[in-house]
């Protein structure tokens, strides 16, 4: 029983010693994660804005091209269908690619190694 208490005391000392390392690692990973997410957000927003303008002007060009014909209404609805299809594709791509980056992965690995070390010592 005393041996178990002694081991648990050593484990708590190890955990307290590693706590500052964990906090430092978490701080670094959060900065890296914030930078990565902000760059992704900036890229997605600029791509979305340019895509919206491109789709808008393509739609206007198609409608103007058929303005003097009997297919003007059909062309306008085709443009609406094109916009809806583009929105669906964009939503599908966003859902498929979300969650690929695991936040705080290094911290999780460090904690797992330490837990494995504790299990070995017991």
C-alpha positions, 0 to 999 in steps of 0.5 A: 500500500505504501508503495502505491502511495509513493508511486501516486505521489511521484506521478502527481509530481510528474503531472505538476511538473509537466503542467507548465509544459502542457500550457506552453504547448497549448498556447503555441498550438492555439496561436498556430491554429488561429493563424491557420484558421484566419488564413483559411477564412480569408481565402474562402471569403475572397474566393466566395466574393469573386465567385459571386461576382463571376456568377452574377455577371455570367448570369447577366450575360446569358440573359442579355444574350437571349433578350431579343429571343423567345427564350428570354424566360427560359434563359433567366430560369436556367441562370437561377438553376445554375446559381442553385447548383453552384450553391449546392456544390459549394455547400457539399465541398465545404461539408466534405472538407470541414474538420480535417485539421485536428486542433491541439493534436500535439498536446493530445499526443503529449498527454497520451504519452504521459498517460501511457508512461503512468500506466507503465509505472503502475 
